[in-house]
Amino acid sequence: MKIEKTNRRRFLKAVAAGAATLALPRSISLARATGRPNILFIMADDHAVNAVSCYGSRLGTVAKTPNIDRIAAEGARLVNCLCTNSICVPSRATILTGQYSHVNGVYTLADRLDPEKQNVAKILHAAGYQTALFGKWHLKSDPAGFDDWNILPGQGRYHNPLMREKPTEKQPGDKKALDTQSNAEKVNDANQPTEPNEASDPYSEEDRTEEKSVGLKTHKGFSTDVITDLSLEWLKKRDKKKPFLLMTHFKSPHAPWHFAERHAEMYKDVEIPEPESLFENLMHRSAGSREYGFRIDEALLQQMQNDDYPTGKLDTTGMSPEQKARTAYQKYLKDYLRCVAAIDENVGKLLEFLREQNLEDNTVVIYTSDQGLFLGEHGYIDKRWMYEESLRMPFLMRYPPLIRPETVNDDIIINADFAPTLLDLAGITAPAEMQGRSFRDNLRSRTPADWRTAMYYRYWQHGSRPAHYGIRTDRYKLIFFYGLPLNMKGAEKTPTKVGWELYDLKRDPFETNNIYGHPAYRRVQAGLKKNLTDLKAELGDTDDKYPELTELTKKYW
């Protein structure tokens, strides 16, 4: 089994692409042929693929996202867009830098992105783009490379959010960046509601930053609406002679799922379909995962029964354990999907503005999320795991000069590819230190013959979701749960059990049958281990500086 493969169809596509390129001088890029495109990059937080209706999940029948779906209908939908470290801060750093966590230095929620680090906004700005960012930043340093920004401190809050605007000039209080959180939030920032004793008030919308702090201002309204309004205001005032990069980053639908009041009755009388694995028996799993994780019938149910739960206490009086879990699932999904509804409305506002201003043809529009999320699959909430619901990211792109309507691409794309692709669309060669690769040609159904056929994943913040890494191809997934903290910031110190898991995604798309060690998959298993070793070496993540892990790996490999 090879990591890179070439088949006849891809070879012919490559030849055709080469012939098309020869028709123009090599110096003429797509950007120069069509004019440098504007870029509108819309990103939600924890928006699972299963909650975007154009992906066709069980939720698509009851929870529609027509405005988000419009981007796919008029452009492309990526089926296998995958996150390299499925947790907010590291994924955001990878999206900006085009680098894996072990290269950009942002391994966990407690890490800070060095503002001196090269990023896609800096490069576009240097090339003459106007750049702006509004909404959730979460990287514990001031945004770098943006002409304008207005960000939530830490997680921010849903209602009447405090936001910090880019100062016109440095002020004494600016030495400490105000995209900060309490110590509990820095360490935890799990998909709140939080683990017991890790935050003084897990349900509060307080972001623990006072308005009197330098640069903070309260914006009246619901955060998703506020962030969109700030984005539209900036678009109206921009220099129309220059192309723009606008990053609109919603806080929603991150927990604790405070929805807009206008959506309080939405889904009131609707039965939300359950995932097949809501009550999955995890005994097929390895010891490395089966005893861990955030579960609906445990942590979430317990917190929903508290009097101060943000969207109202869940009354489970007289219910059996199974009934309680089902009821908690319904509440969880309805609160979550109400948050998604506000996103979809506001995506519609942004798309309508582009239409009214005749900007549709020369604006790249992207909708994505910083990672996936479990919506009851395997009984889980949260993300972090390498299982599909956490690993997969929604990614939709519209750009009429390049992408045909209703394009569907199933190549393996990773979040490290985002920055090189945006640069490519602007006619800029990505710097060598970026580990991702432009997928512009993939969007034109001209997938390069040497495109990756496997991706590498690693979750570093060891704890109730143990540290692990793995490889995922179009059919198979191999995961190694090593369960060590490795001195990562925010990681729990106690090691967890070691285990291997292997899934055949063709026969078992919902990952409910771990086949590691099965005789019929012995050769597949050995090939994946070799490819995993090769990928780690290729990406420079060899673990040589972690002797404890090196010894453990030798023992269990």
Secondary structure as GFF3:
##gff-version 3
##sequence-region A 1 557
A	DSSP	alpha_helix	8	22	.	.	.	ID=ss1
A	DSSP	alpha_helix	30	34	.	.	.	ID=ss2
A	DSSP	beta_strand	38	44	.	.	.	ID=ss3
A	DSSP	three_ten_helix	49	51	.	.	.	ID=ss4
A	DSSP	three_ten_helix	53	55	.	.	.	ID=ss5
A	DSSP	three_ten_helix	58	61	.	.	.	ID=ss6
A	DSSP	alpha_helix	66	73	.	.	.	ID=ss7
A	DSSP	beta_strand	76	78	.	.	.	ID=ss8
A	DSSP	beta_strand	81	82	.	.	.	ID=ss9
A	DSSP	alpha_helix	88	97	.	.	.	ID=ss10
A	DSSP	alpha_helix	101	104	.	.	.	ID=ss11
A	DSSP	alpha_helix	120	126	.	.	.	ID=ss12
A	DSSP	beta_strand	130	136	.	.	.	ID=ss13
A	DSSP	beta_strand	148	152	.	.	.	ID=ss14
A	DSSP	beta_strand	162	165	.	.	.	ID=ss15
A	DSSP	three_ten_helix	172	175	.	.	.	ID=ss16
A	DSSP	alpha_helix	183	187	.	.	.	ID=ss17
A	DSSP	beta_strand	216	218	.	.	.	ID=ss18
A	DSSP	alpha_helix	223	237	.	.	.	ID=ss19
A	DSSP	beta_strand	244	249	.	.	.	ID=ss20
A	DSSP	three_ten_helix	261	263	.	.	.	ID=ss21
A	DSSP	three_ten_helix	282	284	.	.	.	ID=ss22
A	DSSP	pi_helix	296	300	.	.	.	ID=ss23
A	DSSP	alpha_helix	301	304	.	.	.	ID=ss24
A	DSSP	alpha_helix	321	356	.	.	.	ID=ss25
A	DSSP	beta_strand	363	369	.	.	.	ID=ss26
A	DSSP	three_ten_helix	377	379	.	.	.	ID=ss27
A	DSSP	alpha_helix	388	391	.	.	.	ID=ss28
A	DSSP	beta_strand	395	398	.	.	.	ID=ss29
A	DSSP	beta_strand	407	409	.	.	.	ID=ss30
A	DSSP	beta_strand	413	414	.	.	.	ID=ss31
A	DSSP	three_ten_helix	415	417	.	.	.	ID=ss32
A	DSSP	alpha_helix	418	425	.	.	.	ID=ss33
A	DSSP	alpha_helix	440	443	.	.	.	ID=ss34
A	DSSP	beta_strand	454	459	.	.	.	ID=ss35
A	DSSP	beta_strand	468	473	.	.	.	ID=ss36
A	DSSP	beta_strand	476	481	.	.	.	ID=ss37
A	DSSP	beta_strand	499	504	.	.	.	ID=ss38
A	DSSP	three_ten_helix	519	521	.	.	.	ID=ss39
A	DSSP	alpha_helix	522	539	.	.	.	ID=ss40
A	DSSP	alpha_helix	547	556	.	.	.	ID=ss41
###
